[in-house]
């Protein structure tokens, strides 16, 4: 299938067809990234061949009954089910007659996502909405050798309060998933967001999460990384309005030959903004992790408070972790700090527990549980915390999902 035939296979109004065509042209101009580029440094991107995968253009034949209320389900990038609600509205952008601005960054995979997403979805949270039960978004990958492009745009009106749980899971297939989630938060709003990545072992996922936060609004988001062969999530938290705050946390647990890759950008644009990042990971066997983070403070962003911490425990000498925090500050009236550690289990902690009768074979497991629990207890959506802790403990004990 050539490019023209590929684009014609997607539904949509004329404006969307033109948007797709332009994005695919841009992706071609940008070309496939290499490990020589800063944002792809340390990654195994040279091992990825797009020719091994086929874009999934046809909607799946099966439908499912959502297990959750407030559930929106995408299968290989296609919207297959949604629960209607009086509190928010779900729209398929390929059915809109008026153009929608995707604000896609000039990045190869983002442009590819805009061009080839079969069902871009818009969720509109109206002004002053108070949604008590979490909106659950389930992204499933099911097609062997498939390439899928889930695309989600969420707008949160002024004064609204909402909780969002986004889950990435897959069947036992070899596939490539390139998801993109954009959250635009108005003024005086509160958004809690929890992401769970529980793909099977042969999945490559190259994801992007982009958040913009308005005046006096709060974003509290977290990510849990468990599965996949190579799983990457690039997160931008853009604090635009005065007094905006963003909390970003993550727990990742890698074993076998997994590679878990996190890139974060804490961008302070408005005055008196605050961001706090805490990422903690555990690696076993021959697993690897990559963390690079940037705190960027613009010239006008006086009164900024920004913190960035990444800590990784290595349970095996064969693991590898890269941890690279960065600061870019253009204003003197700020308080910023970053910290990074990569280390094995602390011998003093191990000796302390063993001297109090804890069996040697249980000591490391207990230390890891305590290490991860610090983040689990602070995850933004309490109703899913027990499930997340169970998933972490199961993988720690069995070495699999």
Steps between C-alpha positions, in 0.01 A plus 500: 500500500650837398458819704197624307318168536593488869356846570186430298430194713426726800162664551466873557392835366709690245678709765616182678619344175710809432634491858598135458669566167697794637609303808616203293699733275660659810590157640674421173694826513604441862611144426538217746682603821844374598677449829725794412213740570489622861142393572574147374836463668550165680191352327496186279316688224748364243349154559152607391399435138161641402496262203433213741161648593184589310276799592160377619247684283187287532290511818486176700200276456460426870340725758527476875290588799699737722574363845505850647255784506637810327703270270636587156671218312734512203606182323806536277429874492130462406228622735282195563299592809413792722262557786286808451497752782325823585825624656719500189486446125693257280544591133663325205700770328469328163126579516540873569423732212700790649881481509667409829848623589710204612802722586727213401868555586750482216613151592515190279277272707255776597453589136455131419239472776302795359518356148408140580274509806175342377278632781634815668281551808402824674374496860351830614464562873271803536552800723445432875439126446555287809562143383541275803559162332817469290467506122671177388669493159609153391749474213535139379741359241381174341633468142822313434750706296259794523589866538239699696460871575263577789437876513320668788433869566345602833383853578415590859286810554557770761425389854450134406620206711568167328689173547634309198648148488668403172599135459725351232475123460547241226453144389808281461592637159796676344379851422587869499283757679549877466245665732459871564295662777454877530336657806411871494398631843318831543517732800424407864464133406626180658605194297624169638644264240629145538668307219563124516718332237452121520579383146625150424864422435527557123338843482690812401323812622611854417261728688455869563307677775459878468339705777438875513380651828310828538491764773470367859437148368650177629615197307602187691609223267679168538622215282554133582729309262493120505494343155626517146829422327579870457260747658558873467289783639582863428319731743474878475337694783456859386407742783352793310280691744604687812499273805470180297645184654602163362591182687646216294598163643585156366574147612669260261600139548709331233637148467621253236626724212239775525587862427288765675561851369368824652559853371349790695469875446386729781439828319432808713344784302273686745598672822490329842476151352608179669599155380614193689627182333580168669591195289605173666595176326625150568699292249577129507662241270623689187242778497585860420345835580547844353400824666574846365325801645505874437373780722459803275423839657405778258606863543158611625459209746606672820410328825552152356548201731613186316635168626612187317606167651577167335614198701570152366590177681698231317438146623745346253845595376378443144243781512570848362349838586549843347384798707557850365325796669540849349417862585445790260424816697444849355374675816681570828195491727468122515562199721603195299677177585555156356633171635588167343626168640564158350611238751465142620306416815661678794720262700422679826127453445555135415713443813247682720214275388704179513618581853138518608413155377374570147598203276776589257296393196220741602711806581540644148132444425402687816735790426364531145143500626578785736685687225203480263236554767617859553367585154196270514371677810517832315334389176222742408198267470456300819235266357758330272798501738430154644478353150829663403674371813374148425635522143840617624523228764390231255766596250763526771416150628444319169714697256211548260162658443 
